[in-house]
Each structure stands twice: as C-alpha cells, then as structure tokens.
C-alpha cells in the first residue's frame, strides 16, 4: 500500500474514531427532527388568547407619540397596554391610558394567565433568575426574571412568563421536552451552559463539524480506493466489490460507498448553519439590506394629528379586535388590525389626518416606492401567482399569493417579494443569500421546489438517507471502539 493510502486510512481511522459517537447522535436525532423541532410557545395560541379591544377602551387610550421602536396595542389583565419592542425579544409595557411604564407582572397575574392559556390548574410555580435548558438563548436575558409554572394537565405543561413583560415566553409539554432531548438538543449540541456562551458554543460545534468533514471526505476517498475488482470468471455478487469479510468492516464499507456522498453534503451544509457565506467569497455590496430599506420603522409622530377614538370611528368592523400595530408602509403611517389570524391584518392608512381602509397596493404604488427607495437602480417588476425556488411555503411565517416580485439590477442582484395586501417585503435575497440557501437548506434538508410540493416524498428520501447514515455511523462507532481497544492492548504490551 502506498504512503498516500496509508495516510488516508490513518486520517479516517483517527477522525472517525474521535467523532464516531457524534455521528451516531447526529443521524439518530435527525429522525426526530423531521417531525419535531425544539419546543416553543405557539404564536397562534398566544394570539388567540388575547382579549378583545372594545369601544370603551379607545375612548380613553392615548396615542403613544413619545414611544420609539415597534409598538403594538393589546390587552393585559383587561387593561389596554402598548408593547414597545426593541431588538430581538426585549420589550417594555406601557399602560395605554396613562402611558406609564408597567413595572412588573405579579405572581398572581402570571398564574391567572397560565391557567387561562392551558385550561388547567397550577401545580407549582418557581421564579427563576437564570435561563434554563428550555430557554438557552441569551437574547431572552432582558426578560428575566421569569415565572416557571408547572400545570396540572395530562400533557405536563410548563409555562414561562416574563415578570417584566407579563407575556408567555415559552411553553413545553412532556412530549415536546422528550422530543427536544432526543432531537434538537443533541443534533444542535444545545447544552445550556455551553450555548449561552455563544462564541464558545460556535467554536465547539465548528470543531465537531470540521472533524466530521475530515472523517467523511477521507472515508469517501478510502472507500473508492478499497474497491475490489471482480476477477475473470468470478460470479457477480452485489457486494463482491468490497474486500472485507468481517461483518462490521463490510457493512461500513458498503454503506459508506452508497451513502457516503450524502454524509459529506450533510456535514458540509451543517457547517453553514453556523455562519453565513463569507463575504470574501461572495461579496455583499449594500451597507443596508434591501428589506430594511423598504420596510421602514414607524415614526409615531406621524400619527400626531389623530386620536385613537378617530381610529375607532374609521373602522369598517369594530368586532373581534385582538391587536393593533403601528406601522409605516411606503412612507405613510398606518394601523394594522388583527382579528382572528395572527398573520393577516387589515390595513388602515393615515393620509392627511384621514383614516381609510387600504385593500392592496397597486403596481403604480410599488413602482413609485421602489424608485424612491432605490434611486438610479433599474429593476424588473412582475406579479407572481405561484411559489418559486426562493419564495416558498413556510411553516414559520405566512406566505400569501399573489406577491409583487422585484428584481433590482444592483451589484447584489437583489430580489424582493412584496405582499400585495400589506405593501411590505416578506422576504428578499441577494447573491450571498442565494448561495447560502442552496448550499445549506437544499443540501441539509432537501429544500428543493419539487420536494416542497411533495412533502411526503422529501421526508421519505430524508429517512432513507438517515438510515444509511445511521448504518455508517453505528458501524464506524463499533470499529472505533475496536480500534481503541487494540491500541490499548498494544500499549500495555510495550510497557
């Protein structure tokens, strides 16, 4: 055997032995992730538990002109409040009558909210000052402390309510916790103490992934090198090309040869889950994303000429109002009214202190705002009535049709999808994001347009690939243990 072959075998043996258990965990947890992700509190359920706003509320509500950031109106404990959001999760709550900041949510209020949300009595409550394993995200720290409430229901539900915001932050059940333990947490290496140290967590996972790439690519090359050619006159057998006779070696070679390429792409695309495509590889020329340029934050001072009573009188329907959001669309202030769908809002435009219902945005309006937002940049505009490779059905956010598709002829080849009803950009892609979309989502979860239209087929193929990857990793784990034992015995003899 040449020195190159020996080196490859040694690299594969060492890296595979070091990472064999992690491979087993990745593939087995992948089966769970196809059907259940990390537990979370349903946005829809939280929205549907909001109380209705009525006429008496709007007679006394003040306009939140001095507040900044994203502002929404809803009810808390029967009283209208403004929620002012800043950053990813941070929020402050203000009494909508007095505009005084709401300092905290009492334990009694939290228990009442949890019992109403779950429909069961409280079993126990604990006030926590640190994030736990079911909330391993540092951006929730500003909402601490929290009430961790265990409910006396069949699902063994636990509710997390922020003392500062008085809102439900997380919900888990016994089933979702077990799914998280067997799926998301081991697959993403979600260990609370590790994940809260964001930079360190990324470095640890990066080491795992790089070792995985080394093990998988070296194994793929070794698998081809070790192919056994069939001799003349020898009967053709389905596995005659494998030189190995021992069970674990043979099946590791066969499964690696058949599924090794998929393992390589899984591990390589997993690397991109940790980061974006480096800008030195695929440059991003715009300093501000096209989506942010289009979707401008609301300037609440633009609402100064009207009152909330004026808004109520302008409503075509005053029933079932759960939430009102203050927005700015295409440079004009407007109200978004949410009733029975947390993703679909009725829009009321404020124009010269007059409030009127806005049904949709025309091609002329979209063109005018595009030319104002991106001056001296040519573009193509078309109405899109079907999903495509970049605008797809999503379980995380509403994806209505039709939409306005805008292709900017800028250095980043930006494409935006505009909601015809709300006038906002739903999603956008530049060249860098396209690269990441295909190299991560497509290779890691078969997120191709054809498979998105046939979800059952996508999941079936993923299961077959995961079975192959599991065979590779389990046989590799057994061989890794055997290799360690041999080395230990050899070292004892030398001593």
C-alpha positions in Angstrom: 0.0 0.0 0.0 1.3 3.4 -0.9 2.1 6.0 1.7 -0.8 8.2 0.5 -3.3 5.3 1.0 -1.8 4.6 4.5 -2.1 8.3 5.4 -5.7 8.5 4.3 -6.6 5.3 6.2 -4.9 6.7 9.3 -6.7 10.1 8.9 -10.1 8.3 8.5 -9.4 5.9 11.4 -8.4 8.7 13.8 -11.0 11.3 12.9 -13.7 8.6 12.6 -12.8 7.2 16.0 -12.9 10.7 17.6 -16.2 11.6 16.1 -18.0 8.3 15.7 -20.3 8.8 18.6 -21.2 12.3 17.5 -22.1 10.9 14.0 -24.4 8.3 15.7 -26.1 11.1 17.7 -26.4 13.4 14.6 -28.1 10.8 12.5 -30.4 9.2 15.1 -31.5 12.7 16.3 -32.2 13.6 12.7 -35.1 11.2 12.6 -36.8 13.1 15.4 -36.1 16.5 13.8 -38.0 15.5 10.7 -41.2 15.5 12.8 -40.5 17.6 15.9 -38.1 20.6 16.5 -37.3 22.5 19.6 -40.4 23.2 21.8 -41.8 26.7 21.6 -44.9 28.6 22.7 -47.3 28.8 19.7 -47.6 32.3 18.4 -51.1 31.5 17.2 -52.3 30.2 20.5 -50.8 33.2 22.4 -52.6 35.5 19.9 -55.9 33.7 20.2 -55.9 34.1 24.0 -55.7 37.9 23.7 -58.8 39.7 25.0 -60.9 41.8 22.5 -60.4 45.6 22.4 -63.7 47.5 22.5 -65.2 51.0 22.1 -64.7 52.0 25.8 -61.0 51.2 25.5 -60.5 53.5 22.5 -62.3 56.5 24.1 -59.6 56.8 26.8 -56.5 55.4 25.1 -53.7 58.0 24.5 -51.6 58.0 21.3 -48.0 56.6 22.0 -46.3 59.5 20.3 -43.3 59.6 22.5 -42.5 55.9 22.2 -40.0 54.6 19.8 -39.4 51.2 18.1 -42.1 48.7 17.1 -45.3 49.4 19.0 -48.4 47.2 19.4 -51.7 47.7 21.3 -53.3 44.7 23.1 -54.9 43.9 26.4 -53.2 42.7 29.6 -55.4 41.7 32.5 -58.3 43.5 31.0 -56.4 46.8 30.6 -55.1 48.1 27.2 -51.3 48.3 27.0 -48.7 49.3 24.5 -45.8 46.8 23.9 -42.7 48.6 22.7 -40.3 46.1 21.2 -36.6 46.7 20.8 -34.1 44.3 19.4 -34.9 40.6 19.0 -37.0 40.0 22.2 -36.7 43.0 24.5 -39.9 44.8 25.2 -41.3 47.4 27.6 -45.0 47.6 28.5 -46.9 50.8 29.0 -50.4 51.5 30.3 -52.3 52.8 27.2 -54.5 55.1 29.4 -51.7 56.9 31.2 -48.6 55.9 29.2 -46.9 55.0 32.5 -44.5 52.1 32.2 -45.8 48.8 33.7 -43.1 47.7 36.1 -43.8 44.1 36.6 -46.2 41.2 36.5 -47.2 39.7 39.8 -47.2 36.0 40.6 -51.0 36.1 40.9 -51.3 37.6 37.4 -48.9 35.1 35.9 -50.8 32.2 37.4 -54.1 33.5 36.1 -52.6 33.9 32.6 -51.1 30.4 32.6 -54.3 28.8 33.8 -56.3 30.6 31.2 -53.8 29.7 28.5 -53.6 25.9 29.3 -57.1 25.4 30.7 -55.8 23.7 33.8 -54.9 24.5 37.4 -51.4 25.3 38.6 -49.3 22.5 40.1 -46.3 24.6 41.2 -44.6 27.8 40.4 -40.9 28.8 40.6 -39.4 32.2 40.0 -36.1 31.8 38.0 -33.4 34.4 37.6 -31.4 32.4 35.0 -32.3 30.8 31.7 -32.7 27.1 31.7 -32.2 24.3 29.2 -35.6 25.1 27.5 -34.6 28.7 27.0 -31.0 28.5 26.0 -31.0 31.8 24.1 -29.1 34.8 25.5 -31.5 37.3 23.9 -34.1 36.3 26.5 -32.0 37.6 29.4 -33.5 41.1 29.3 -36.9 39.5 30.1 -35.7 37.8 33.3 -36.8 37.0 36.0 -39.5 34.6 34.8 -42.2 32.5 36.4 -41.7 28.9 35.6 -45.2 27.4 36.1 -46.0 23.6 36.1 -49.6 22.9 35.2 -51.8 20.0 36.4 -52.8 18.8 33.0 -52.3 15.5 31.2 -49.6 16.9 28.9 -47.5 18.0 32.0 -47.2 21.5 30.5 -44.7 24.1 31.8 -45.3 27.8 31.0 -42.6 30.5 31.3 -43.9 34.1 31.9 -41.7 37.1 32.0 -42.1 39.2 35.1 -41.1 42.3 33.1 -43.4 41.9 30.1 -46.2 39.8 31.6 -46.3 37.7 28.4 -45.8 34.0 27.8 -42.3 33.3 26.5 -42.1 29.5 26.4 -44.3 26.5 26.6 -43.2 22.9 26.8 -45.0 19.6 27.4 -43.6 16.3 28.5 -43.8 15.0 24.9 -42.1 18.1 23.4 -39.4 18.0 26.1 -38.6 14.4 25.2 -38.6 15.3 21.5 -36.2 18.1 22.3 -33.9 15.8 24.3 -33.8 13.2 21.5 -33.8 15.6 18.6 -32.9 19.2 18.6 -30.7 19.3 21.7 -28.2 16.6 20.7 -28.4 17.4 17.0 -27.5 21.1 17.6 -25.4 20.5 20.6 -27.8 22.6 22.7 -26.2 22.3 26.1 -27.4 25.2 28.2 -24.1 26.1 29.9 -22.4 25.8 26.5 -25.0 27.5 24.3 -25.4 30.6 26.5 -21.7 31.3 25.8 -22.4 32.0 22.1 -18.9 32.4 20.8 -17.6 29.3 22.7 -20.5 27.2 21.6 -19.9 28.1 18.0 -16.2 27.2 18.3 -17.0 23.8 19.9 -19.6 22.9 17.2 -17.2 24.1 14.5 -14.5 21.7 15.7 -17.1 18.9 15.6 -18.1 19.8 12.1 -14.6 20.2 10.8 -13.6 16.7 12.2 -16.8 15.4 10.6 -15.8 16.8 7.2 -12.4 15.3 7.6 -13.8 11.9 8.5 -16.4 11.8 5.8 -14.3 13.0 2.9 -11.4 10.8 3.8 -13.7 7.9 4.2 -15.3 8.5 0.8 -11.9 8.5 -0.9 -10.7 5.4 1.0 -14.0 3.7 0.1 -13.2 4.1 -3.6 -9.6 3.1 -3.2 -10.6 -0.1 -1.4 -12.9 -1.2 -4.1 -12.2 -4.8 -5.2 -12.2 -5.5 -8.9 -14.0 -8.7 -9.9 -11.7 -11.3 -11.4 -12.5 -13.0 -14.7 -14.9 -15.9 -14.4 -15.9 -14.9 -10.8 -19.6 -14.9 -10.2 -21.1 -11.4 -9.9 -22.4 -10.7 -6.4 -24.0 -7.5 -5.2 -21.2 -6.9 -2.6 -18.3 -8.6 -4.4 -16.6 -5.3 -4.8 -16.0 -5.0 -1.1 -12.7 -6.6 0.0 -13.8 -7.0 3.6 -15.1 -10.3 5.1 -15.8 -9.3 8.7 -19.3 -8.1 9.3 -18.7 -4.6 10.7 -16.0 -3.8 8.2 -18.0 -5.0 5.2 -21.2 -3.0 6.2 -19.2 0.1 7.0 -17.6 -0.1 3.6 -20.8 -0.9 1.7 -23.0 1.8 3.5 -20.2 4.3 3.2 -19.8 3.7 -0.5 -23.6 4.0 -1.1 -24.4 6.9 1.3 -21.0 8.5 1.9 -21.6 11.4 -0.5 -24.8 12.3 1.3 -23.0 12.2 4.6 -20.4 14.6 3.2 -23.0 17.0 2.0 -24.9 16.8 5.3 -21.8 17.6 7.3 -20.6 20.3 4.9 -24.0 22.0 4.8 -24.2 21.7 8.6 -21.2 23.9 8.7 -23.1 26.7 7.0 -25.8 26.5 9.7 -23.2 28.2 12.0 -22.4 31.1 9.7 -23.3 32.9 6.5 -21.3 32.6 3.3 -18.1 34.6 3.9 -18.3 37.9 2.1 -14.8 37.4 0.8 -16.2 34.5 -1.2 -19.5 36.1 -2.3 -19.4 39.9 -1.6 -22.3 41.9 -0.3 -22.1 45.5 -1.7 -25.1 47.1 0.0 -24.5 48.5 3.5 -28.2 48.2 4.4 -30.3 45.2 3.3 -33.0 45.9 0.7 -35.6 44.6 3.0 -34.7 47.1 5.7 -34.6 49.9 3.2 -38.1 49.1 2.0 -39.7 48.2 5.4 -39.0 51.4 7.3 -39.8 51.5 11.1 -42.8 53.5 12.1 -42.3 57.2 13.1 -45.1 57.5 15.7 -45.0 61.3 15.5 -46.7 61.0 12.1 -49.9 59.9 14.0 -50.0 63.2 15.9 -53.0 64.7 14.1 -55.4 61.9 15.0 -56.7 60.2 18.2 -57.4 56.5 18.9 -61.1 57.5 19.0 -60.7 58.7 15.4 -59.2 55.4 14.5 -62.1 53.5 16.1 -64.7 55.6 14.2 -62.9 54.8 10.9 -63.1 51.1 11.4 -65.4 49.3 9.0 -65.9 46.5 11.5 -65.4 47.0 15.3 -65.7 43.4 16.4 -63.1 40.8 17.5 -60.1 43.2 17.5 -57.2 41.4 19.4 -54.3 43.6 18.4 -53.4 46.9 16.7 -49.9 47.5 15.3 -48.5 50.9 14.4 -46.8 50.7 11.0 -45.2 52.8 8.3 -45.6 51.4 4.8 -44.2 53.1 1.7 -43.5 56.2 3.8 -47.1 56.6 5.1 -48.3 55.8 8.7 -50.9 53.1 9.0 -52.7 50.9 11.5 -52.7 47.1 11.2 -55.8 45.5 12.8 -55.6 41.8 13.8 -58.7 39.9 14.5 -58.7 36.1 14.2 -55.5 35.5 12.3 -52.2 36.5 13.9 -50.5 36.7 10.4 -53.2 38.5 8.5 -54.1 42.1 9.2 -56.5 44.7 7.9 -54.6 47.9 7.0 -55.9 51.4 7.7 -53.9 54.2 6.0 -53.4 57.6 7.7 -53.2 60.3 5.0 -53.5 64.0 5.8 -55.1 63.1 9.2 -57.7 61.0 7.5 -58.0 57.3 8.1 -59.2 55.0 5.4 -59.1 51.3 4.7 -56.3 50.1 2.3 -57.2 46.9 0.4 -54.0 46.4 -1.6 -51.0 48.0 -3.2 -51.1 48.6 -7.0 -48.3 48.2 -9.4 -48.1 52.0 -9.7 -47.6 52.4 -5.9 -45.0 49.7 -5.8 -43.0 51.3 -8.6 -43.1 54.7 -7.0 -41.8 53.5 -3.7 -39.2 51.3 -5.4 -37.9 54.2 -7.4 -37.8 56.4 -4.2 -36.1 53.7 -2.1 -33.6 52.7 -4.7 -32.9 55.7 -6.9 -30.9 55.3 -10.1 -31.2 51.5 -9.9 -33.0 49.7 -12.8 -35.5 47.0 -11.8 -38.0 44.5 -13.2 -41.4 44.2 -11.6 -43.9 41.4 -12.0 -46.9 39.9 -10.3 -46.1 36.3 -9.1 -49.0 33.9 -8.5 -47.1 30.7 -7.7 -44.3 29.7 -5.4 -40.7 29.5 -6.7 -37.3 28.4 -5.5 -36.9 31.4 -3.2 -40.5 32.2 -2.2 -41.9 29.0 -0.8 -44.5 27.7 1.6 -43.2 28.1 5.2 -44.3 26.7 8.5 -42.7 29.7 10.3 -44.4 32.6 8.5 -47.3 33.4 6.2 -46.5 33.2 2.5 -49.5 34.7 0.7 -50.1 34.7 -3.0 -50.0 36.7 -5.2 -47.0 38.9 -4.5 -45.1 41.5 -6.3 -41.6 40.3 -7.3 -39.0 43.0 -7.8 -35.5 42.2 -9.3 -33.1 45.0 -8.7 -30.3 45.4 -11.2 -27.8 46.2 -8.5 -24.4 44.7 -7.7 -26.0 42.2 -5.3 -28.7 41.1 -7.8 -31.4 41.6 -5.1 -34.8 40.0 -5.4 -37.7 41.1 -3.2 -41.2 39.6 -2.7 -43.8 42.3 -1.7 -47.1 41.4 0.0 -49.8 42.9 -2.3 -52.1 43.4 0.8 -49.6 45.0 3.3 -47.1 46.5 0.9 -44.2 45.1 3.0 -41.3 42.9 1.9 -41.9 39.4 3.0 -38.5 38.1 2.1 -35.5 39.1 0.0 -32.4 37.5 -1.4 -29.1 38.8 -2.6 -26.4 36.7 -4.3 -24.8 35.8 -1.0 -28.1 34.7 0.5 -28.8 32.6 -2.6 -25.6 30.8 -2.2 -26.4 30.0 1.4 -30.0 29.0 0.5 -28.7 26.3 -1.9 -25.6 25.2 0.0 -27.4 24.9 3.4 -31.1 24.5 3.2 -31.2 22.5 0.0 -28.3 20.1 0.8 -29.2 19.7 4.5 -32.9 19.2 4.3 -33.6 18.6 0.6 -35.3 22.0 0.4 -35.9 21.9 -3.4 -39.0 23.3 -5.0 -40.1 19.9 -6.3 -39.8 18.3 -2.9 -41.5 21.2 -1.2 -44.5 20.5 -3.4 -44.3 16.8 -2.4 -43.5 16.9 1.3 -44.2 13.2 1.8 -41.5 12.3 -0.8 -39.0 14.7 0.8 -39.4 13.1 4.2 -39.2 9.6 2.7 -35.9 10.3 1.0 -34.6 12.0 4.1 -35.5 8.9 6.2 -33.7 6.6 3.7 -30.6 8.8 3.8 -30.7 8.9 7.6 -31.0 5.2 7.7 -27.9 4.9 5.5 -26.0 7.5 7.6 -27.0 5.7 10.8 -25.6 2.4 9.4 -22.3 4.2 8.5 -22.1 5.9 11.9 -23.0 2.8 14.1 -20.6 0.5 12.2 -18.0 3.2 12.4 -18.6 3.6 16.2 -18.2 -0.2 16.7 -14.9 -0.2 14.6 -13.7 2.9 16.5 -14.2 1.2 19.9 -12.4 -1.9 18.5 -9.5 0.3 17.3 -9.2 1.9 20.7 -9.1 -1.5 22.4 -6.4 -2.7 20.0 -4.3 0.4 20.7 -4.7 0.0 24.5 -3.6 -3.7 24.3 -0.7 -2.7 22.1 0.4 0.0 24.6 0.2 -2.4 27.5 2.4 -4.9 25.7 5.0 -2.3 25.0 5.1 -1.3 28.7 
